[in-house]
Amino acid sequence: MQTATSDRPRSAADTTPLDKFDVADPRLFQDDTIESYFARLRREDPVHYCAESRFGPYWSVTKYKDIMSVEINHKVFSSDVMLGGITVRDLPMEHRRPMFIQADPPKHDEQRKAVSPIVAPTNLARMESLIRSRTQEVLDSLPRNEVFDWVPKVSIELTTRMLATLFDFPFEDRHLLTWWSDVTTADVTAGGPIDSDEKRSAELMHCYAYFKRLFDERQALPPRNDLVSMLAHNPATANLPPMEFLGNVMLLIVGGNDTTRNSMSGGMLAMLQNPGEWKKLRESPSLVPNAVSEIIRWQTPISHMRRTAVADFELGGKSIRKGDKVVMWYLSGNRDEDSIERPHEFLVDRRNARQHLSFGFGIHRCVGNRLAELQLRILWEEILARFETIEQAGPEKRLFSNFVHGITSLPVRIPG
Ligand code: HEM
């Protein structure tokens, strides 16, 4: 139940002056209070300027339609790594890695085309039975009547197996993919093992060495249907400088990992907190594809993408200047009351459920969106086929990050 605004106790989001708002503070995501700040920005200052923050000055774009304007105007809003790339934090120059998500046309388009065949409909159809048998195996191995953590046992295990398949990566070493993904996205102030950009770069050199060996092997073989072979045989990616090759590998690892993982965890949490929606799904399993889109909207696994203005632009009545940093908060756009009906409710039968912002829009729209939906559809079909109910057995824990909207732990119990 939503509490009427006037009945709610006043929170820090209500009392902090707008010019002191810094919605890129990772603590707001970890303690799950970020939506109260976004709600106020959507109401009072939808294109908001933060003059001072740990990340320097930046604009926050919080409404669905304004986010779309930024996405489609890619000639004004650049993703170029040398201008700062796609996250609110500017990495120090020596730690920046070019990759096609951090590039503008024509380079972006050429490199994106090199890997797109991995998600061609024929390839997805070919992968479906493998994804299903792995999902069945993982779900069948879960303990009954015992508390376990859904995140490592299901979400991480399934996404890591999938990633190993996409790269045709040695299966026994697949945990390295999860590690390199976590290394890439770690916030250096989170108190984890990657507490400096130097440590991150050093770890990623192991990733480079491993993938370079695979790349050389695949280049000597005829083209195959995996991402490394695609990079090795396409003229746009076959001869990249070492750090750009590493950049694209990092993109593909993170792209396919954190996002799907957190949709698997966020979807389970949403169902546990909305048992009526799980019941609806049990009674009408044909709703699963729709429920998958709703899960992806609800979780919004990537909180933001950033652009840099390369020309002046008017947005929502504000003057963005050439050189300004502009952050599109998908997490907020997906809760925009003016564009999404009843946005604060999780509804497996929502109309137009696929019209969310979680995959972005425009030329950078997620390459892997159909694959992610396929994995989640199969997961929920197999959950429904096995478990009448699952219980939450403790509070969830959330990631300290303003970029990956993640759940790090979700204790559950399967009665039986
Ligand atoms: C791009 C989200 C799954 C690979 C993106 C973008 C977002 C996103 C927000 C940037 C869009 C923009 O700037 O407009 C997600 C979500 C996923 C998911 C929420 C799961 C629920 C995947 C998977 C793969 C993947 C499974 C791997 C095969 C990529 C790549 C890009 C991308 C390569 C860069 C596209 C470009 O720059 O042209 N994704 N993603 N993603 N995603 Fe995903």
Residues whose N, C-alpha, C, O or C-beta is under 5 A from the ligand:
A	BS01	HEM	F100 I101 R112 L252 G255 G256 T259 T260 S263 I296 P301 I302 M305 S358 F359 G360 F361 I363 H364 R365 C366 V367 G368 N369 L371 A372
